[in-house]
Amino acid sequence: QVQLVESGGGLVQPGGSLRLSCAASGFTLDGSAIGWFRQAPGKEREGVSYIGSTDRSTYYADSVKGRFTISRDHAKNTVHLQMNSLKPEDTAVYYCATRPVWSLKWGSNWYEPFGYDYWGQGTQVTVSS
């Protein structure tokens, strides 16, 4: 059974940092692309960051460039999102999603939610003083 589980969310003050993790079970993330998305109340789900199947391609939304870093830990079958200099507008539920090797959606843009096959349940990030 393919499962993604996010962790690491919480309440942080503006300017603070959090490290989100996306742990996979039931399959290997090796060769898979991983996307991080977020959804704030009343807003559409938006792409935040992406790491390609070989780790050589990483993308970020303009709103998080220079503050967020995506990385993959192959040994732990996990992908991380390091979030620094957090702002109140970063408040949202954060989701990770994967496009496995066998996916039929490899032609999709990284920021398009329909381009992924499996999703985690989400973790809440709240940036507030």
CORNORJO-V929430 format. One record per run of one state. SS is the DSSP state (A for helix, B for strand, O for the rest). FROM is the first residue (numbers start at 0). TO is the last residue. If there is no record, write none. Layout:
# CORNORJO-V929430
ss = (SS;SS)
from = (FROM;FROM)
to = (TO;TO)
This chain:
# CORNORJO-V929430
ss = (O;B;O;B;O;B;O;B;O;B;O;B;O;B;O;B;O;A;O;B;O;A;O;B;O;B;O)
from = (0;2;7;9;12;17;25;32;39;45;51;57;60;67;73;77;83;87;90;91;99;112;115;117;119;122;127)
to = (1;6;8;11;16;24;31;38;44;50;56;59;66;72;76;82;86;89;90;98;111;114;116;118;121;126;128)
